[in-house]
Amino acid sequence: MTVRGTWHPDLVVDLNRAVEKSLCEHPAALIVDLASLDDPGAGSVHTWVHAWRLSQELDPPVEVLLCAPPEAAVAQRLRRMGAARFLPVYGTADQARAARAAGLGLPHSLHRLRLRLPQRTDSAYLARNLVSDACEAWGLQALRDRGRLVVSELAGNAIRHARPPLTVVVSRRATGLHLVVADGDPRLPRALTSRPPPEREATRPISDAGLRGQGLRVVEAAATKWGVMPAGDGKMVWATVYPWVRRR
């Protein structure tokens, strides 16, 4: 993500939307290049700290790396604030990429699958098949049924209640899956008002056929963790599926 021009407080809304759009696909890292941003008063600092906070709400969190010359006011103010401990600043985008390169492992395109979903009542099967393909390719067959169940409910909710465009993203996260369904509707799903005790969640059987169609209660039961966040003009609903059911 590259930011150009002269900083002005009116840019905050547009920048926040751009950050949310970048995070909605849950990248391994978000590199923000500020080399072409004219910000002598370091007024944009709080925008980048806010971006980092948003990135930490995801599971797993997304690493945010800023790029600015050491003498830039933004870089100096972040150092004075002590923010560089969690929001590193590199001199150039190439330096930031190099810092990430050692830990990337597989090329990013090999552990992420993406699908634009038609808004038809029978389209959820496409999302389920995407999870099946991912589990087969990544050797995560043990997560196939739970992953299919979770993504089916996320996709079904979006098809029934949201607006296009609808996008499904399946990513590998070590021994687990990260599932995202993004849509063009900013309305957030209602929070669940009740939850079974954790010990029941972890031990009760999860049946694809028996639970499908019950919405976010199925996601709550089958996913390790799930959440929702605004993304541009819409939102993304995400879930992680690991070998364990509920994170302790």
C-alpha positions as CSV (number, residue, x, y, z in Angstrom):
1,M,0.0,0.0,0.0
2,T,1.5,3.3,-1.1
3,V,0.4,6.7,0.2
4,R,1.2,9.8,-1.8
5,G,0.5,13.5,-1.5
6,T,0.3,16.0,1.3
7,W,-1.2,15.0,4.6
8,H,-4.5,16.5,5.7
9,P,-6.9,15.4,8.4
10,D,-9.6,15.0,5.8
11,L,-7.7,12.0,4.4
12,V,-8.3,10.0,7.6
13,V,-11.5,8.4,6.4
14,D,-10.1,7.5,3.0
15,L,-7.0,6.0,4.5
16,N,-8.9,4.0,7.1
17,R,-11.1,2.6,4.2
18,A,-7.9,1.7,2.3
19,V,-6.4,0.0,5.3
20,E,-9.6,-2.0,6.0
21,K,-9.8,-3.1,2.3
22,S,-6.2,-4.3,2.5
23,L,-6.8,-6.2,5.7
24,C,-10.1,-7.8,4.6
25,E,-8.2,-10.5,2.7
26,H,-6.1,-11.2,5.8
27,P,-2.6,-10.8,4.2
28,A,0.5,-12.3,6.0
29,A,1.7,-8.7,6.3
30,L,0.7,-5.2,5.3
31,I,3.5,-2.9,4.1
32,V,2.6,0.8,4.0
33,D,5.0,2.9,1.9
34,L,5.1,6.5,3.2
35,A,8.1,7.7,1.3
36,S,6.0,9.9,-1.0
37,L,3.8,11.3,1.8
38,D,4.5,14.9,2.7
39,D,3.7,15.0,6.4
40,P,6.1,17.4,8.2
41,G,3.9,17.6,11.3
42,A,3.6,13.8,11.6
43,G,-0.2,14.2,11.7
44,S,-0.8,10.8,10.2
45,V,0.8,8.9,13.1
46,H,-2.4,8.1,14.8
47,T,-3.8,6.7,11.5
48,W,-1.0,4.1,11.4
49,V,-1.4,3.2,15.0
50,H,-5.1,2.7,14.4
51,A,-4.2,0.5,11.4
52,W,-2.0,-1.6,13.6
53,R,-4.8,-2.0,16.2
54,L,-7.2,-3.2,13.4
55,S,-4.6,-5.7,12.3
56,Q,-4.3,-7.2,15.8
57,E,-8.1,-7.9,15.9
58,L,-7.6,-10.6,13.2
59,D,-6.7,-14.1,14.0
60,P,-3.8,-14.6,13.6
61,P,-2.8,-10.9,13.7
62,V,-1.4,-9.2,10.6
63,E,2.1,-7.7,10.8
64,V,2.1,-4.0,9.8
65,L,5.3,-2.5,8.5
66,L,5.8,1.2,7.7
67,C,8.3,2.5,5.2
68,A,9.7,6.1,5.7
69,P,13.1,7.7,5.6
70,P,14.7,7.8,9.1
71,E,14.7,11.6,9.1
72,A,10.9,11.8,8.2
73,A,8.8,13.3,10.9
74,V,6.5,10.3,11.0
75,A,9.4,7.9,11.7
76,Q,10.9,10.2,14.3
77,R,7.6,10.6,16.2
78,L,6.9,6.9,16.2
79,R,10.3,6.3,17.7
80,R,9.7,8.9,20.4
81,M,6.3,7.3,21.2
82,G,8.0,3.9,21.5
83,A,5.6,2.6,18.8
84,A,8.5,1.1,16.9
85,R,8.4,-1.9,19.3
86,F,5.2,-3.1,17.7
87,L,5.0,-0.9,14.5
88,P,8.4,-1.2,12.8
89,V,9.6,1.5,10.4
90,Y,12.0,0.7,7.5
91,G,13.8,3.1,5.3
92,T,12.4,1.7,2.1
93,A,9.8,-0.8,0.9
94,D,12.6,-3.1,-0.3
95,Q,14.0,-3.2,3.2
96,A,10.6,-4.1,4.7
97,R,10.1,-6.9,2.1
98,A,13.5,-8.2,2.9
99,A,12.7,-8.3,6.6
100,R,9.7,-10.4,5.9
101,A,11.3,-12.7,3.3
102,A,13.0,-15.1,5.7
103,G,9.7,-16.1,7.3
104,L,7.4,-16.3,4.3
105,G,8.0,-20.0,3.5
106,L,5.8,-20.9,0.6
107,P,5.0,-18.2,-2.0
108,H,1.8,-16.5,-0.9
109,S,-0.2,-17.6,-3.9
110,L,0.4,-21.3,-3.0
111,H,-1.4,-21.1,0.4
112,R,-4.4,-18.9,-0.6
113,L,-7.4,-19.6,-2.7
114,R,-9.9,-16.9,-3.8
115,L,-13.3,-17.1,-5.4
116,R,-15.8,-14.6,-6.6
117,L,-19.2,-16.0,-5.5
118,P,-22.4,-15.6,-7.6
119,Q,-25.3,-14.4,-5.5
120,R,-27.5,-17.4,-6.1
121,T,-29.2,-19.6,-3.5
122,D,-27.1,-22.6,-4.6
123,S,-23.7,-20.9,-4.7
124,A,-22.6,-22.0,-1.2
125,Y,-21.5,-25.3,-2.7
126,L,-18.8,-23.4,-4.6
127,A,-17.4,-22.1,-1.3
128,R,-17.5,-25.7,0.2
129,N,-15.7,-27.1,-2.8
130,L,-13.0,-24.4,-2.4
131,V,-12.3,-25.5,1.2
132,S,-12.2,-29.2,0.0
133,D,-9.6,-28.3,-2.7
134,A,-7.5,-26.3,-0.1
135,C,-7.5,-29.1,2.4
136,E,-6.5,-31.6,-0.2
137,A,-3.7,-29.4,-1.5
138,W,-2.3,-28.5,1.9
139,G,-2.7,-31.9,3.6
140,L,-5.3,-30.6,6.1
141,Q,-7.9,-33.2,5.4
142,A,-8.8,-33.5,9.1
143,L,-10.2,-30.0,8.9
144,R,-12.2,-30.5,5.7
145,D,-15.7,-31.2,7.2
146,R,-15.5,-28.4,9.8
147,G,-14.1,-26.0,7.3
148,R,-16.8,-26.8,4.7
149,L,-19.5,-26.4,7.4
150,V,-18.2,-23.0,8.6
151,V,-17.6,-21.5,5.1
152,S,-21.0,-22.8,4.0
153,E,-22.7,-20.9,6.8
154,L,-20.7,-17.7,6.1
155,A,-21.4,-17.9,2.4
156,G,-25.0,-18.7,2.9
157,N,-25.5,-15.7,5.2
158,A,-23.9,-13.4,2.7
159,I,-26.0,-14.8,-0.2
160,R,-29.2,-14.4,1.8
161,H,-28.7,-11.2,3.6
162,A,-25.9,-9.1,2.1
163,R,-25.2,-7.4,-1.2
164,P,-22.6,-8.2,-3.9
165,P,-19.8,-8.4,-4.6
166,L,-19.3,-11.6,-2.6
167,T,-15.8,-13.0,-2.3
168,V,-14.5,-16.1,-0.5
169,V,-10.8,-16.4,0.5
170,V,-9.3,-19.6,2.0
171,S,-5.8,-19.3,3.5
172,R,-3.5,-21.7,5.2
173,R,-2.4,-20.7,8.7
174,A,0.2,-23.3,9.9
175,T,-2.0,-26.3,10.9
176,G,-5.2,-24.4,10.4
177,L,-7.5,-22.6,7.9
178,H,-8.4,-19.0,7.8
179,L,-11.8,-18.4,6.0
180,V,-13.1,-15.1,4.9
181,V,-16.4,-14.1,3.2
182,A,-16.5,-10.5,2.1
183,D,-19.5,-8.7,0.8
184,G,-20.7,-5.2,-0.2
185,D,-23.2,-4.7,2.7
186,P,-21.9,-2.6,5.7
187,R,-24.5,-4.0,8.1
188,L,-22.9,-6.3,10.7
189,P,-24.4,-9.5,11.9
190,R,-26.1,-9.5,15.3
191,A,-24.0,-10.9,18.1
192,L,-25.1,-14.2,19.5
193,T,-26.9,-13.8,22.8
194,S,-26.1,-17.2,24.3
195,R,-23.3,-19.7,24.0
196,P,-23.1,-23.3,25.2
197,P,-20.4,-23.9,27.9
198,P,-16.9,-24.3,26.5
199,E,-16.7,-27.9,27.6
200,R,-19.8,-28.8,25.6
201,E,-18.5,-26.9,22.5
202,A,-15.3,-28.9,22.5
203,T,-16.9,-32.4,22.9
204,R,-20.2,-32.4,21.1
205,P,-20.2,-33.9,17.6
206,I,-20.3,-31.5,14.7
207,S,-22.5,-32.8,11.8
208,D,-22.5,-31.0,8.4
209,A,-25.9,-32.2,7.5
210,G,-27.4,-31.8,10.9
211,L,-26.3,-28.2,11.6
212,R,-26.2,-26.5,8.2
213,G,-28.7,-23.6,7.9
214,Q,-28.5,-22.5,11.5
215,G,-26.3,-19.5,10.7
216,L,-23.7,-18.1,13.0
217,R,-24.5,-20.5,15.8
218,V,-23.0,-23.2,13.6
219,V,-19.9,-21.0,13.1
220,E,-19.7,-20.4,16.8
221,A,-19.7,-24.1,17.5
222,A,-17.5,-25.3,14.7
223,A,-14.8,-22.6,14.3
224,T,-11.9,-22.1,16.6
225,K,-12.6,-18.3,16.5
226,W,-14.6,-16.0,14.3
227,G,-15.3,-12.3,13.9
228,V,-16.4,-9.5,11.7
229,M,-15.0,-6.1,10.7
230,P,-15.9,-3.3,8.3
231,A,-14.1,-3.4,4.9
232,G,-14.5,-0.4,2.6
233,D,-18.2,-0.1,1.7
234,G,-19.0,-3.6,3.0
235,K,-17.6,-6.0,5.6
236,M,-15.8,-9.2,6.0
237,V,-16.8,-12.1,8.2
238,W,-13.8,-14.4,9.1
239,A,-13.3,-17.6,10.9
240,T,-10.3,-19.8,11.8
241,V,-10.5,-23.6,11.9
242,Y,-7.7,-25.4,13.8
243,P,-7.5,-29.0,15.0
244,W,-9.0,-27.8,18.3
245,V,-12.5,-26.3,18.4
246,R,-12.5,-23.5,20.9
247,R,-9.4,-21.5,21.8
248,R,-8.9,-21.6,25.5
